[in-house]
Structures are given as C-alpha cells and as structure tokens.
Amino acid sequence: MDSPSNATVPCGFLLQGFSEFPHLRPVLFLLLLGVHLATLGGNLLILVAVASMPSRQPMLLFLCQLSAIELCYTLVVVPRSLMQMFVALGGAECFLLAAMAYDRYVAICHPLRYAAVVTPGLCARLALACCLGGLAVSVGLTVAVFHLPFCGSRLLVHFFCDITALLHLACTRSYADELPLLGACLVLLLLPSVLILASYGAIAAALRRLRCPEGRGKAASTCASHLTVTFLHYGCATFMYVRPRASYSPRLDRTLALVYTNVTPLLYPLIYSLRNREITAALHRVLGRQRPGQAPSGDLGEL
C-alpha cells in the first residue's frame, strides 16, 4: 500500500458483490430477483391503493411517500447503487418516520384538533422537508468521504457503494476521518429519534390517563405498524453506522446490508397492509376482490 502522501482520489471502485461464491450465484440471483420483484410489487400496490381512495387521511400521504422511498431505495441498491442517492433516501426515511410519529401524537393526544392541525398542506410541506433534508446531508457526506485519501486496492467487498466500505479503504486511520459519518448519524438518526421518543412519550402519558382499557388498547394499536417499521429501520441503521471503524467486518457487513436493503423494504408493505383496514380494503378494491357493500373504515386506521 502506498503512503497517504502518495494517495489520490480514485476515479472509481470495483464492487466485488458475492463473486467469491460462484456456486451460489444461481440461487442468489433467483432469491434476490424474487425479493426485488415482491418489494416493487408490494410498494406499487400501496401507492395505487392510496391513489385510488376517493378521500384519504393526511397520514396516508406519509404512508404513500414511505412506499415511494422504499421503492426508490430498492431501485438504487439492487441493480447498481449510487452512494449519494442511498444516503438521501435513507435520510428522508428517518425524517419521515419522525413526521409520522408527530401525526400519531396529534391523533391520539389531540383528536379533536387533528383535522385542523394535520392538513394535507402540512403533510406536503413535511414530506418535502424530509426529502430536502436527506438530500442535503447526503451531498455533504458524499463530498466529505470522497475527499479522503484512497490508495492501494479499489475493490469494495460489497454489492453497492456503502459508506463503511469506503472508509475501510481510506489510507488514513485517524478518528477525524469518521467525523462526517458521525455528523450524518447525529442528524439522520439522533435528531429524528429524539422527536420520535418525545412523541411516543406524550402518547404513553395520554394512554395512562385513559380509564377505558378497550380505548387504551385501540389507541395503542394505531401505533403498532409505525413502531415496528421504526425499530426495523433505526435498529439496522444504528448497528451498521454508529460504531467505530475498527469493528468493521467487510463480509459480515455485506451480508447484513443484504438483509436491510432487500428484506426490510419487503416487510414494510406487509406490515402496513396487514395492520391497516383502509389499506386492506383499498387493496381488495384495486385487485377486484372487494365484497359487495364493503366500505373502508372511517376511523384513523391502524397506522
């Protein structure tokens, strides 16, 4: 390996993928193709189902954007990835989950003011802010990472251009090189996490004041899908990116990345479609399987 003083910024990297397992290529291809198509189909169905509703709650606009993010998330990773778009979409999802937690807070803690506070205009502005925030962080992180000195091998033991894999190839071993990633994690993970915890802290306090166990259980169930998706997204992201570079294991992290870029986007449509009566009814209507006289639920739904 050359010394850092002789290092240059490379014009490109080679993605190794899973080429060291040639005997597994047919199996991996068929498995990932099936997961990829199922993910695309599931998120597209939710988009079509929400669009087919004659009237929809503001929260469904967030769910529609979440499906669109997961759709693009899969498209930029599975065929061939760009790091900037991967970070931008992941960051937008972090901010969006915080916005969805705020929606649940207003719906449960201030139900009479919900329609006046969470308007379609507010949802559109929050959705735009989530996308712009994720894009801004991704641009800054991408510029910082590619200003690092790279030398020696340009082979990434990965199937897309992930940040941890790039940091592993950098010549320097200073902790200062990890500051851009740490800053991005603070903005994309810590800040939304604080907002989500504050929202659910207020929700928990409001549920404790409810005297009716049935009403308490119904109100809590409306948060189940969002909490499940939040734990999946933040759990994977925290484990992958909030740790020292010395603990990075290329092959192990490549396998974990395979899970959170392929399996978790597949689970999201299943989680929301199984827990939300409005989405289920809309999917039946889109697929032509709605029973005569069946109507979507008029409550807040289990989001």
Number of C-alpha atoms within 10 A of each C-alpha: 10 11 12 15 9 11 17 15 12 13 6 8 12 14 17 13 15 16 13 10 9 9 9 11 13 9 10 14 11 11 11 15 14 12 16 22 12 17 25 21 15 20 24 18 20 26 22 14 21 22 15 14 16 6 8 14 18 19 20 22 19 21 22 18 19 25 24 18 21 24 22 16 22 23 15 18 20 16 10 13 18 12 18 23 19 25 24 25 25 22 26 27 27 26 26 25 25 23 22 25 25 18 21 26 23 20 21 20 19 13 14 11 11 17 14 9 16 17 13 18 11 12 20 15 10 17 21 14 15 22 21 15 19 26 21 15 21 24 15 15 23 17 12 15 19 14 13 19 20 24 20 15 12 16 15 20 24 24 21 24 20 21 18 21 21 19 21 18 18 23 20 17 13 10 9 10 18 17 14 17 21 18 15 19 18 14 18 25 21 16 14 22 19 12 17 23 13 16 21 18 13 16 22 16 11 16 19 12 9 13 9 10 11 10 12 16 12 12 22 16 16 19 21 16 19 23 17 13 19 20 11 16 20 19 12 17 18 13 11 16 17 13 13 11 17 8 7 16 13 14 14 12 18 19 13 13 19 18 13 17 19 21 15 17 28 23 15 23 26 15 16 22 21 13 20 17 19 26 27 19 21 24 21 14 18 17 11 9 11 15 10 6 5 9 12 14 13 10 9 19 20 21 25
